[in-house]
């Protein structure tokens, strides 16, 4: 990046010189401020040298445990830190995992499942453990995120044999044919029975891409659905979170609120905004409207 800045500076300087020779150079020198190194605000040292400690060492992965409703425990590894928030186990993910386990007979067993923006992949692991036909767990195609997902899959000792879950990188809105290849051949052109979206709606600029992926991957049947669970961590932007569902309706989906739970604690105690909203998980179901069902 620094080289790009320097390059732009050189191009600009050359352009000025070529405009009118010595006169342009004289004007440029006259108008260029002089950096007074004796000033109190002097930066000192090399202008382009990063300050000491600028490059922090990478944070180590952490481990968290999730207790299933049947008493079993799943241990999950979280990336040390990630700008895409994969270093946290979100309330919506935990809550949706419990919801799936509670309703596993109806939602999971014998179903094909796709999770988007999975982070540590907890809901997907629950689906795989509780009898899904096939589960594909995905997150942004960042090497650290995808490797961490695969680690959690490979180190889950409660999965059936042969294994019924695969981890992949996937960019929302992109063609989903590669994801579908993990399905049994008979299902590859049909899509998934169940989609999982946990705490993704704060990405307001990505709503249309998310809906596009749901359109591509959700099986066109009356029983297929996408479960969208979220917490409004920025309560003043709740309307923008909910705009996702307006967009989904306009693209052929029926939307139904199916769940609400208030957690004991907020995830981020120092954050501003209504505390009750910040510790509430909302759950919605998206299904194809009748005219889109085969």
C-alpha positions in Angstrom: 0.0 0.0 0.0 2.8 2.4 0.9 4.4 1.8 -2.5 1.1 2.6 -4.2 1.0 5.9 -2.3 4.6 6.7 -3.4 3.8 5.8 -7.0 0.8 8.1 -7.1 3.0 10.9 -5.7 5.6 10.3 -8.4 3.0 10.3 -11.2 1.5 13.5 -9.9 4.9 15.2 -9.6 5.8 14.2 -13.2 2.5 15.5 -14.5 3.1 18.9 -12.9 6.6 19.2 -14.3 5.5 18.4 -17.8 2.9 21.1 -17.8 5.1 24.1 -18.0 8.7 23.2 -17.3 10.6 25.4 -14.8 7.7 27.6 -14.0 5.6 24.7 -12.8 8.5 23.4 -10.8 9.0 26.9 -9.2 5.3 27.1 -8.3 5.3 23.6 -6.9 8.3 24.3 -4.6 6.7 27.6 -3.5 3.4 26.0 -2.6 4.8 22.9 -1.0 4.6 23.2 2.9 7.8 22.6 4.8 7.7 20.0 7.5 9.1 21.7 10.6 10.7 18.9 12.6 11.0 21.1 15.7 7.2 21.4 16.1 5.6 19.6 19.0 3.5 17.6 16.6 6.5 16.2 14.7 6.2 12.6 13.8 9.9 11.8 14.1 11.8 9.1 12.3 11.0 7.8 8.8 7.6 9.1 7.6 6.8 5.7 6.0 8.1 3.5 8.8 5.4 1.8 10.9 5.5 2.6 14.6 6.8 0.0 17.0 4.2 -2.7 17.8 2.2 -1.8 14.6 2.2 -5.4 13.5 0.7 -7.4 16.3 1.4 -11.1 16.6 -1.5 -13.3 15.5 -3.8 -14.3 18.2 -4.0 -18.0 19.1 -7.2 -20.0 18.5 -9.5 -20.5 21.4 -11.8 -23.3 22.4 -15.4 -23.2 23.6 -17.8 -26.0 24.6 -21.5 -26.3 23.7 -23.6 -28.6 25.8 -26.3 -30.4 23.8 -29.7 -30.9 25.2 -29.0 -34.6 25.6 -26.1 -33.8 27.8 -23.3 -34.5 25.3 -20.7 -31.8 24.7 -19.2 -30.5 21.5 -15.9 -28.7 21.6 -15.4 -26.0 19.0 -12.2 -24.2 18.0 -12.6 -20.5 17.1 -10.0 -18.6 15.0 -7.8 -16.3 17.1 -9.2 -13.2 15.5 -10.9 -12.4 12.2 -12.4 -9.3 10.7 -15.3 -11.4 9.6 -16.1 -12.2 13.2 -15.3 -15.9 13.1 -13.5 -15.6 16.4 -16.9 -15.6 18.3 -19.6 -18.1 19.0 -22.7 -16.0 18.6 -25.9 -16.2 20.6 -28.0 -16.9 17.5 -25.7 -19.8 16.6 -26.1 -21.4 20.1 -29.8 -20.7 20.2 -30.4 -22.1 16.7 -28.4 -25.2 17.6 -30.8 -25.8 20.5 -33.8 -25.2 18.3 -32.6 -27.7 15.7 -31.8 -30.3 18.3 -35.3 -29.8 19.9 -37.0 -30.3 16.5 -34.5 -32.7 15.0 -37.2 -35.3 14.0 -39.0 -32.7 11.9 -36.1 -30.5 10.7 -33.0 -32.6 10.5 -33.3 -36.3 10.2 -32.9 -37.5 6.6 -32.6 -33.9 5.4 -29.9 -32.2 3.3 -28.6 -29.1 5.1 -26.6 -26.0 4.0 -25.2 -23.4 6.4 -24.0 -20.0 5.3 -21.6 -17.8 7.2 -21.1 -20.6 9.7 -18.2 -19.4 11.8 -17.4 -22.4 14.0 -20.2 -24.4 12.4 -22.1 -25.3 15.5 -25.6 -25.6 14.0 -24.2 -27.7 11.1 -22.5 -30.1 13.5 -25.7 -30.5 15.4 -27.4 -31.4 12.2 -24.8 -33.9 11.2 -24.8 -35.5 14.7 -28.6 -35.7 14.9 -29.1 -37.5 11.6 -29.0 -35.2 8.6 -28.6 -37.0 5.3 -25.9 -34.6 4.2 -24.7 -31.3 5.6 -22.5 -28.7 3.9 -21.1 -26.0 6.2 -19.7 -22.9 4.6 -18.2 -19.6 5.3 -16.4 -16.8 3.4 -13.5 -18.4 1.5 -10.8 -17.1 3.8 -8.2 -19.8 4.4 -8.2 -19.4 8.2 -12.0 -19.6 8.4 -12.3 -22.6 6.1 -9.4 -24.5 7.8 -11.0 -23.9 11.1 -14.4 -25.2 9.9 -12.6 -28.4 8.6 -10.8 -28.7 11.9 -14.1 -28.7 13.9 -15.6 -31.3 11.5 -12.5 -33.6 11.7 -12.3 -33.4 15.5 -16.0 -34.0 16.2 -16.1 -37.5 17.7 -19.9 -37.8 17.6 -20.3 -37.8 13.8 -21.5 -41.0 12.1 -19.4 -43.1 9.9 -19.3 -42.5 7.0 -19.1 -38.8 7.7 -22.1 -36.8 6.6 -20.7 -33.3 6.6 -18.4 -31.3 4.4 -16.8 -27.8 4.9 -16.3 -25.4 2.0 -15.5 -21.8 1.3 -18.4 -19.9 -0.4 -18.9 -16.3 -1.4 -22.6 -15.2 -1.0 -24.3 -14.6 -4.3 -21.8 -16.7 -6.3 -22.8 -19.7 -8.3 -23.6 -22.6 -5.9 -22.9 -25.5 -8.2 -19.8 -26.5 -6.4 -21.6 -26.7 -3.1 -24.3 -28.9 -4.6 -21.7 -31.4 -5.7 -21.5 -32.5 -2.0 -25.1 -33.7 -2.2 -26.1 -37.2 -3.3 -26.4 -37.2 -7.1 -30.2 -37.5 -7.0 -30.4 -34.2 -5.0 -27.8 -32.1 -6.8 -30.3 -30.5 -9.2 -33.0 -30.2 -6.5 -31.2 -28.2 -3.8 -31.2 -28.4 0.0 -34.1 -29.2 2.4 -32.8 -26.8 5.0 -30.7 -23.6 5.0 -29.2 -22.1 8.1 -28.4 -18.4 8.4 -27.3 -17.4 12.0 -26.4 -13.8 12.8 -25.8 -12.7 9.3 -28.3 -9.9 8.9 -26.0 -7.1 10.2 -24.3 -7.3 6.9 -26.8 -5.0 5.3 -24.9 -4.5 2.0 -24.9 -8.3 1.5 -28.7 -8.9 1.8 -29.3 -9.2 -1.9 -26.4 -11.7 -2.3 -27.8 -13.8 0.6 -31.2 -13.9 -0.9 -29.7 -14.9 -4.3 -27.9 -17.8 -2.6 -31.1 -18.9 -0.9 -32.9 -18.8 -4.3 -30.1 -20.9 -5.8 -29.9 -23.5 -3.1 -33.3 -24.0 -1.4 -35.2 -26.9 -2.8 -38.5 -25.9 -4.4 -40.8 -27.9 -2.2 -43.4 -27.2 0.5 -41.3 -28.6 3.3 -38.0 -26.9 2.4 -37.1 -23.8 4.4 -34.4 -21.4 5.4 -34.0 -20.6 9.1 -32.8 -17.1 9.8 -31.9 -16.4 13.4 -30.4 -13.1 14.5 -29.9 -10.6 17.3 -30.0 -6.8 16.6 -26.6 -6.0 18.1 -27.0 -2.4 16.8 -30.6 -1.8 17.8 -30.8 1.6 16.1 -30.3 -0.4 12.8 -33.0 -2.9 13.5 -35.1 -1.7 10.5 -32.1 -2.3 8.2 -31.8 -5.8 9.6 -35.4 -6.5 9.0 -35.2 -5.2 5.4 -33.7 -8.6 4.6 -37.2 -10.1 5.0 -38.8 -7.5 2.8 -36.3 -8.3 0.1 -37.0 -12.0 0.5 -40.7 -11.5 0.1 -40.1 -9.5 -3.1 -38.1 -12.4 -4.5 -40.7 -15.1 -4.0 -40.5 -16.2 -0.4 -43.1 -16.4 2.4 -41.7 -15.1 5.7 -42.9 -16.2 9.1 -41.6 -15.3 12.5 -41.2 -18.6 14.5 -39.0 -17.9 17.5 -38.0 -15.3 20.1 -35.8 -15.8 23.1 -34.2 -13.3 25.5 -30.8 -14.3 26.7 -29.6 -13.7 30.2 -26.6 -11.5 29.2 -25.7 -9.4 26.2 -22.6 -10.5 24.2 -21.0 -7.0 24.2 -21.7 -5.3 27.6 -20.1 -2.0 26.6 -22.0 -1.5 23.4 -24.7 1.2 23.2 -28.4 0.7 22.4 -31.4 -1.0 24.0 -30.1 -3.8 26.2 -33.2 -5.9 25.8 -32.9 -6.0 22.1 -29.2 -6.7 22.2 -29.8 -9.9 24.2 -32.8 -11.1 22.2 -32.6 -13.7 19.5 -35.3 -13.7 16.8 -36.0 -16.5 14.5 -37.7 -16.5 11.1 -38.6 -19.1 8.5 -38.4 -18.5 4.7 -40.3 -20.8 2.4 -41.0 -20.7 -1.3 -44.4 -19.1 -2.2 -46.8 -21.5 -3.8 -46.2 -20.3 -7.4 -42.5 -21.2 -7.1 -43.0 -24.8 -5.9 -42.6 -27.5 -8.5 
